[in-house]
């Protein structure tokens, strides 16, 4: 019998990027994420998108 589970997404997120942070950077990231009800990875991705969009508008 085949395993049942979530269907595969068309937008697979299979790449992992490790980031080293200082204790202060980690605390600030955690506090921001909690304050805005976001995951830390979403905060980092939003920042990345903002930088990319800013660069493409220059």
N, CA, C and O atoms as a CHARMM CRD file, in Angstrom:
* protein
*
  232
    1    1 UNK  N      0.84000  -1.17600   0.00000 PROA 1      0.00000
    2    1 UNK  CA     0.00000   0.00000   0.00000 PROA 1      0.00000
    3    1 UNK  C      0.89000   1.24600   0.00000 PROA 1      0.00000
    4    1 UNK  O      1.84500   1.32300   0.77300 PROA 1      0.00000
    5    2 UNK  N      0.58700   2.20900  -0.85000 PROA 2      0.00000
    6    2 UNK  CA     1.37800   3.43400  -0.97500 PROA 2      0.00000
    7    2 UNK  C      1.18800   4.31400   0.25300 PROA 2      0.00000
    8    2 UNK  O      0.12400   4.32600   0.87300 PROA 2      0.00000
    9    3 UNK  N      2.24300   5.04800   0.58800 PROA 3      0.00000
   10    3 UNK  CA     2.15100   5.97700   1.71000 PROA 3      0.00000
   11    3 UNK  C      1.30100   7.17400   1.33200 PROA 3      0.00000
   12    3 UNK  O      1.37600   7.67800   0.21200 PROA 3      0.00000
   13    4 UNK  N      0.50100   7.61700   2.26800 PROA 4      0.00000
   14    4 UNK  CA    -0.31700   8.80600   2.06600 PROA 4      0.00000
   15    4 UNK  C      0.40700   9.97700   2.71300 PROA 4      0.00000
   16    4 UNK  O      1.07900   9.81000   3.73200 PROA 4      0.00000
   17    5 UNK  N      0.27600  11.13500   2.13900 PROA 5      0.00000
   18    5 UNK  CA     0.91000  12.31000   2.71500 PROA 5      0.00000
   19    5 UNK  C      0.54700  13.53700   1.91700 PROA 5      0.00000
   20    5 UNK  O     -0.30300  13.51100   1.02700 PROA 5      0.00000
   21    6 UNK  N      1.21400  14.59700   2.26400 PROA 6      0.00000
   22    6 UNK  CA     0.97800  15.85100   1.57000 PROA 6      0.00000
   23    6 UNK  C      1.47400  15.74500   0.13600 PROA 6      0.00000
   24    6 UNK  O      2.56500  15.22700  -0.10500 PROA 6      0.00000
   25    7 UNK  N      0.68500  16.23000  -0.81600 PROA 7      0.00000
   26    7 UNK  CA     1.13900  16.20600  -2.21700 PROA 7      0.00000
   27    7 UNK  C      2.34100  17.13000  -2.41800 PROA 7      0.00000
   28    7 UNK  O      2.49200  18.13700  -1.72600 PROA 7      0.00000
   29    8 UNK  N      3.17800  16.77300  -3.36500 PROA 8      0.00000
   30    8 UNK  CA     4.35800  17.58200  -3.67200 PROA 8      0.00000
   31    8 UNK  C      3.93800  18.94400  -4.19800 PROA 8      0.00000
   32    8 UNK  O      2.98700  19.05600  -4.97100 PROA 8      0.00000
   33    9 UNK  N      4.64800  19.96800  -3.77600 PROA 9      0.00000
   34    9 UNK  CA     4.37700  21.33400  -4.20600 PROA 9      0.00000
   35    9 UNK  C      5.14200  21.63100  -5.49100 PROA 9      0.00000
   36    9 UNK  O      6.18100  21.02800  -5.75700 PROA 9      0.00000
   37   10 UNK  N      4.62400  22.55900  -6.28100 PROA 10     0.00000
   38   10 UNK  CA     5.33900  23.00200  -7.47600 PROA 10     0.00000
   39   10 UNK  C      6.49700  23.92800  -7.10300 PROA 10     0.00000
   40   10 UNK  O      7.41300  24.13700  -7.89800 PROA 10     0.00000
   41   11 UNK  N      6.45100  24.48000  -5.89100 PROA 11     0.00000
   42   11 UNK  CA     7.44700  25.44200  -5.44400 PROA 11     0.00000
   43   11 UNK  C      8.27100  24.83500  -4.30000 PROA 11     0.00000
   44   11 UNK  O      8.19900  25.29500  -3.16100 PROA 11     0.00000
   45   12 UNK  N      9.05400  23.79700  -4.61900 PROA 12     0.00000
   46   12 UNK  CA     9.84300  23.11200  -3.59800 PROA 12     0.00000
   47   12 UNK  C     10.93200  24.01900  -3.05100 PROA 12     0.00000
   48   12 UNK  O     11.64000  24.69400  -3.79800 PROA 12     0.00000
   49   13 UNK  N     11.04700  24.01700  -1.74600 PROA 13     0.00000
   50   13 UNK  CA    12.09700  24.78500  -1.07600 PROA 13     0.00000
   51   13 UNK  C     13.12100  23.78300  -0.56700 PROA 13     0.00000
   52   13 UNK  O     13.11400  23.41100   0.60600 PROA 13     0.00000
   53   14 UNK  N     14.00300  23.35200  -1.46400 PROA 14     0.00000
   54   14 UNK  CA    14.94600  22.31100  -1.10800 PROA 14     0.00000
   55   14 UNK  C     16.37600  22.82100  -0.92600 PROA 14     0.00000
   56   14 UNK  O     17.29900  22.02200  -0.77000 PROA 14     0.00000
   57   15 UNK  N     16.56300  24.11300  -0.94500 PROA 15     0.00000
   58   15 UNK  CA    17.88900  24.70000  -0.73600 PROA 15     0.00000
   59   15 UNK  C     17.97400  25.24000   0.69000 PROA 15     0.00000
   60   15 UNK  O     17.04400  25.88000   1.18000 PROA 15     0.00000
   61   16 UNK  N     19.09400  24.97400   1.34200 PROA 16     0.00000
   62   16 UNK  CA    19.30700  25.43300   2.70700 PROA 16     0.00000
   63   16 UNK  C     20.52800  26.32900   2.73300 PROA 16     0.00000
   64   16 UNK  O     21.56600  26.00300   2.15600 PROA 16     0.00000
   65   17 UNK  N     20.39400  27.47500   3.41700 PROA 17     0.00000
   66   17 UNK  CA    21.50800  28.39700   3.58400 PROA 17     0.00000
   67   17 UNK  C     21.71600  28.58600   5.07900 PROA 17     0.00000
   68   17 UNK  O     20.80900  29.02100   5.78900 PROA 17     0.00000
   69   18 UNK  N     22.89200  28.26500   5.54800 PROA 18     0.00000
   70   18 UNK  CA    23.21100  28.44000   6.97100 PROA 18     0.00000
   71   18 UNK  C     23.81300  29.82500   7.17000 PROA 18     0.00000
   72   18 UNK  O     24.63400  30.27700   6.37200 PROA 18     0.00000
   73   19 UNK  N     23.40100  30.48800   8.23000 PROA 19     0.00000
   74   19 UNK  CA    23.88800  31.83400   8.53000 PROA 19     0.00000
   75   19 UNK  C     24.41500  31.84800   9.95700 PROA 19     0.00000
   76   19 UNK  O     23.74600  31.37600  10.87700 PROA 19     0.00000
   77   20 UNK  N     25.61500  32.38800  10.14100 PROA 20     0.00000
   78   20 UNK  CA    26.17600  32.50300  11.47900 PROA 20     0.00000
   79   20 UNK  C     25.88700  33.90300  11.99900 PROA 20     0.00000
   80   20 UNK  O     26.16900  34.89700  11.32900 PROA 20     0.00000
   81   21 UNK  N     25.31700  33.97300  13.21100 PROA 21     0.00000
   82   21 UNK  CA    24.95100  35.24100  13.82000 PROA 21     0.00000
   83   21 UNK  C     25.62100  35.38000  15.17900 PROA 21     0.00000
   84   21 UNK  O     25.92200  34.39100  15.84700 PROA 21     0.00000
   85   22 UNK  N     25.84600  36.61500  15.56800 PROA 22     0.00000
   86   22 UNK  CA    26.30400  36.86100  16.93200 PROA 22     0.00000
   87   22 UNK  C     25.10900  36.65300  17.86000 PROA 22     0.00000
   88   22 UNK  O     23.97000  36.56500  17.40300 PROA 22     0.00000
   89   23 UNK  N     25.36800  36.57600  19.14100 PROA 23     0.00000
   90   23 UNK  CA    24.28800  36.43500  20.11100 PROA 23     0.00000
   91   23 UNK  C     23.31400  37.60100  20.00500 PROA 23     0.00000
   92   23 UNK  O     22.09900  37.40700  20.05500 PROA 23     0.00000
   93   24 UNK  N     23.85400  38.82600  19.85800 PROA 24     0.00000
   94   24 UNK  CA    22.99500  40.01300  19.75100 PROA 24     0.00000
   95   24 UNK  C     22.14300  39.97100  18.49100 PROA 24     0.00000
   96   24 UNK  O     20.95200  40.27700  18.54200 PROA 24     0.00000
   97   25 UNK  N     22.73900  39.59500  17.35700 PROA 25     0.00000
   98   25 UNK  CA    21.98100  39.50100  16.10900 PROA 25     0.00000
   99   25 UNK  C     20.86500  38.47200  16.23100 PROA 25     0.00000
  100   25 UNK  O     19.74900  38.70200  15.76300 PROA 25     0.00000
  101   26 UNK  N     21.16200  37.35100  16.85200 PROA 26     0.00000
  102   26 UNK  CA    20.15700  36.30000  17.02900 PROA 26     0.00000
  103   26 UNK  C     19.02100  36.78600  17.92800 PROA 26     0.00000
  104   26 UNK  O     17.85300  36.52900  17.63900 PROA 26     0.00000
  105   27 UNK  N     19.34900  37.47400  18.99900 PROA 27     0.00000
  106   27 UNK  CA    18.32000  38.00700  19.89600 PROA 27     0.00000
  107   27 UNK  C     17.43400  39.01700  19.17900 PROA 27     0.00000
  108   27 UNK  O     16.21300  38.99800  19.33600 PROA 27     0.00000
  109   28 UNK  N     18.05000  39.90200  18.38900 PROA 28     0.00000
  110   28 UNK  CA    17.28300  40.91300  17.66200 PROA 28     0.00000
  111   28 UNK  C     16.37600  40.26600  16.62500 PROA 28     0.00000
  112   28 UNK  O     15.22600  40.67200  16.45700 PROA 28     0.00000
  113   29 UNK  N     16.89500  39.26200  15.93200 PROA 29     0.00000
  114   29 UNK  CA    16.09800  38.54000  14.94400 PROA 29     0.00000
  115   29 UNK  C     14.92000  37.84100  15.62200 PROA 29     0.00000
  116   29 UNK  O     13.79200  37.90900  15.13500 PROA 29     0.00000
  117   30 UNK  N     15.17600  37.18300  16.71900 PROA 30     0.00000
  118   30 UNK  CA    14.12300  36.48500  17.46300 PROA 30     0.00000
  119   30 UNK  C     13.06200  37.45200  17.95100 PROA 30     0.00000
  120   30 UNK  O     11.86800  37.18700  17.81200 PROA 30     0.00000
  121   31 UNK  N     13.48300  38.56500  18.52000 PROA 31     0.00000
  122   31 UNK  CA    12.54300  39.55000  19.04100 PROA 31     0.00000
  123   31 UNK  C     11.67700  40.12700  17.92300 PROA 31     0.00000
  124   31 UNK  O     10.46700  40.28000  18.09000 PROA 31     0.00000
  125   32 UNK  N     12.29600  40.44800  16.78300 PROA 32     0.00000
  126   32 UNK  CA    11.54900  40.98900  15.64800 PROA 32     0.00000
  127   32 UNK  C     10.51700  39.97700  15.15900 PROA 32     0.00000
  128   32 UNK  O      9.35700  40.31700  14.92700 PROA 32     0.00000
  129   33 UNK  N     10.95800  38.72700  15.00500 PROA 33     0.00000
  130   33 UNK  CA    10.06500  37.68100  14.51100 PROA 33     0.00000
  131   33 UNK  C      8.87300  37.49500  15.45400 PROA 33     0.00000
  132   33 UNK  O      7.73200  37.38900  15.00500 PROA 33     0.00000
  133   34 UNK  N      9.13700  37.45600  16.74300 PROA 34     0.00000
  134   34 UNK  CA     8.04700  37.28000  17.71500 PROA 34     0.00000
  135   34 UNK  C      7.10000  38.48100  17.70200 PROA 34     0.00000
  136   34 UNK  O      5.88100  38.31400  17.74700 PROA 34     0.00000
  137   35 UNK  N      7.65700  39.68300  17.64000 PROA 35     0.00000
  138   35 UNK  CA     6.84600  40.89900  17.66000 PROA 35     0.00000
  139   35 UNK  C      5.89400  40.95300  16.47500 PROA 35     0.00000
  140   35 UNK  O      4.76800  41.43700  16.60000 PROA 35     0.00000
  141   36 UNK  N      6.34200  40.45800  15.32600 PROA 36     0.00000
  142   36 UNK  CA     5.55500  40.52700  14.09400 PROA 36     0.00000
  143   36 UNK  C      4.90400  39.19500  13.73800 PROA 36     0.00000
  144   36 UNK  O      4.37500  39.03800  12.63800 PROA 36     0.00000
  145   37 UNK  N      4.94100  38.24000  14.65700 PROA 37     0.00000
  146   37 UNK  CA     4.33300  36.91100  14.46500 PROA 37     0.00000
  147   37 UNK  C      4.81800  36.24400  13.18600 PROA 37     0.00000
  148   37 UNK  O      4.02600  35.72400  12.40000 PROA 37     0.00000
  149   38 UNK  N      6.13700  36.26800  12.98900 PROA 38     0.00000
  150   38 UNK  CA     6.76200  35.65700  11.81600 PROA 38     0.00000
  151   38 UNK  C      7.76900  34.60500  12.26000 PROA 38     0.00000
  152   38 UNK  O      8.23800  34.61300  13.39800 PROA 38     0.00000
  153   39 UNK  N      8.08900  33.71000  11.35100 PROA 39     0.00000
  154   39 UNK  CA     9.18700  32.77800  11.58800 PROA 39     0.00000
  155   39 UNK  C     10.48200  33.51900  11.26400 PROA 39     0.00000
  156   39 UNK  O     10.49300  34.43800  10.44500 PROA 39     0.00000
  157   40 UNK  N     11.57000  33.11100  11.91200 PROA 40     0.00000
  158   40 UNK  CA    12.85400  33.76700  11.64900 PROA 40     0.00000
  159   40 UNK  C     13.23900  33.64500  10.17900 PROA 40     0.00000
  160   40 UNK  O     13.79100  34.58200   9.60200 PROA 40     0.00000
  161   41 UNK  N     12.95300  32.49900   9.57200 PROA 41     0.00000
  162   41 UNK  CA    13.29400  32.32600   8.15400 PROA 41     0.00000
  163   41 UNK  C     12.50000  33.29700   7.27800 PROA 41     0.00000
  164   41 UNK  O     13.01400  33.77900   6.26900 PROA 41     0.00000
  165   42 UNK  N     11.25200  33.58800   7.65600 PROA 42     0.00000
  166   42 UNK  CA    10.44800  34.53600   6.88500 PROA 42     0.00000
  167   42 UNK  C     11.00400  35.95700   7.01400 PROA 42     0.00000
  168   42 UNK  O     10.99700  36.71400   6.04400 PROA 42     0.00000
  169   43 UNK  N     11.48000  36.31700   8.19200 PROA 43     0.00000
  170   43 UNK  CA    12.09000  37.64000   8.38400 PROA 43     0.00000
  171   43 UNK  C     13.30900  37.76900   7.47500 PROA 43     0.00000
  172   43 UNK  O     13.48500  38.78600   6.80400 PROA 43     0.00000
  173   44 UNK  N     14.14500  36.74200   7.45600 PROA 44     0.00000
  174   44 UNK  CA    15.35400  36.78700   6.62800 PROA 44     0.00000
  175   44 UNK  C     15.01700  36.81900   5.14300 PROA 44     0.00000
  176   44 UNK  O     15.64000  37.56100   4.38300 PROA 44     0.00000
  177   45 UNK  N     14.03500  36.01900   4.72000 PROA 45     0.00000
  178   45 UNK  CA    13.64200  36.02600   3.30800 PROA 45     0.00000
  179   45 UNK  C     13.04600  37.36900   2.90900 PROA 45     0.00000
  180   45 UNK  O     13.31800  37.86600   1.81600 PROA 45     0.00000
  181   46 UNK  N     12.23300  37.96200   3.78400 PROA 46     0.00000
  182   46 UNK  CA    11.66200  39.28000   3.48600 PROA 46     0.00000
  183   46 UNK  C     12.76400  40.32400   3.31200 PROA 46     0.00000
  184   46 UNK  O     12.69400  41.15800   2.41000 PROA 46     0.00000
  185   47 UNK  N     13.76900  40.27900   4.16600 PROA 47     0.00000
  186   47 UNK  CA    14.90100  41.19100   4.03500 PROA 47     0.00000
  187   47 UNK  C     15.65100  40.97800   2.73100 PROA 47     0.00000
  188   47 UNK  O     16.07000  41.93900   2.08500 PROA 47     0.00000
  189   48 UNK  N     15.81900  39.73300   2.34900 PROA 48     0.00000
  190   48 UNK  CA    16.49200  39.41300   1.08900 PROA 48     0.00000
  191   48 UNK  C     15.70600  39.94500  -0.10000 PROA 48     0.00000
  192   48 UNK  O     16.27500  40.55500  -1.00500 PROA 48     0.00000
  193   49 UNK  N     14.38100  39.71000  -0.09600 PROA 49     0.00000
  194   49 UNK  CA    13.53500  40.20900  -1.18200 PROA 49     0.00000
  195   49 UNK  C     13.59300  41.73400  -1.26500 PROA 49     0.00000
  196   49 UNK  O     13.60500  42.30400  -2.35600 PROA 49     0.00000
  197   50 UNK  N     13.62700  42.38200  -0.11400 PROA 50     0.00000
  198   50 UNK  CA    13.68700  43.84600  -0.08600 PROA 50     0.00000
  199   50 UNK  C     14.98700  44.34900  -0.72400 PROA 50     0.00000
  200   50 UNK  O     14.96800  45.30400  -1.50200 PROA 50     0.00000
  201   51 UNK  N     16.10200  43.71400  -0.39900 PROA 51     0.00000
  202   51 UNK  CA    17.38500  44.10500  -0.99200 PROA 51     0.00000
  203   51 UNK  C     17.40400  43.86100  -2.49700 PROA 51     0.00000
  204   51 UNK  O     17.89300  44.70000  -3.25500 PROA 51     0.00000
  205   52 UNK  N     16.88100  42.72900  -2.93000 PROA 52     0.00000
  206   52 UNK  CA    16.86000  42.40800  -4.35900 PROA 52     0.00000
  207   52 UNK  C     15.97400  43.39600  -5.11400 PROA 52     0.00000
  208   52 UNK  O     16.36200  43.88700  -6.17400 PROA 52     0.00000
  209   53 UNK  N     14.78500  43.69300  -4.57800 PROA 53     0.00000
  210   53 UNK  CA    13.88300  44.64100  -5.24000 PROA 53     0.00000
  211   53 UNK  C     14.47900  46.04000  -5.28300 PROA 53     0.00000
  212   53 UNK  O     14.33400  46.74100  -6.28400 PROA 53     0.00000
  213   54 UNK  N     15.14500  46.45300  -4.21700 PROA 54     0.00000
  214   54 UNK  CA    15.77800  47.77100  -4.17600 PROA 54     0.00000
  215   54 UNK  C     16.86100  47.85900  -5.25300 PROA 54     0.00000
  216   54 UNK  O     16.97100  48.86800  -5.94900 PROA 54     0.00000
  217   55 UNK  N     17.65000  46.80900  -5.38300 PROA 55     0.00000
  218   55 UNK  CA    18.72800  46.79100  -6.37200 PROA 55     0.00000
  219   55 UNK  C     18.17100  46.82800  -7.79700 PROA 55     0.00000
  220   55 UNK  O     18.73900  47.49100  -8.66400 PROA 55     0.00000
  221   56 UNK  N     17.07500  46.12800  -8.04200 PROA 56     0.00000
  222   56 UNK  CA    16.52700  46.09100  -9.39600 PROA 56     0.00000
  223   56 UNK  C     15.85500  47.41600  -9.77100 PROA 56     0.00000
  224   56 UNK  O     15.65000  47.68900 -10.95400 PROA 56     0.00000
  225   57 UNK  N     15.51400  48.23400  -8.78200 PROA 57     0.00000
  226   57 UNK  CA    14.90500  49.54200  -9.05100 PROA 57     0.00000
  227   57 UNK  C     15.94000  50.64000  -9.25600 PROA 57     0.00000
  228   57 UNK  O     15.58300  51.75500  -9.63800 PROA 57     0.00000
  229   58 UNK  N     17.19800  50.35300  -9.01300 PROA 58     0.00000
  230   58 UNK  CA    18.24300  51.37800  -9.16800 PROA 58     0.00000
  231   58 UNK  C     18.68500  51.51600 -10.59900 PROA 58     0.00000
  232   58 UNK  O     19.55500  52.33300 -10.90100 PROA 58     0.00000
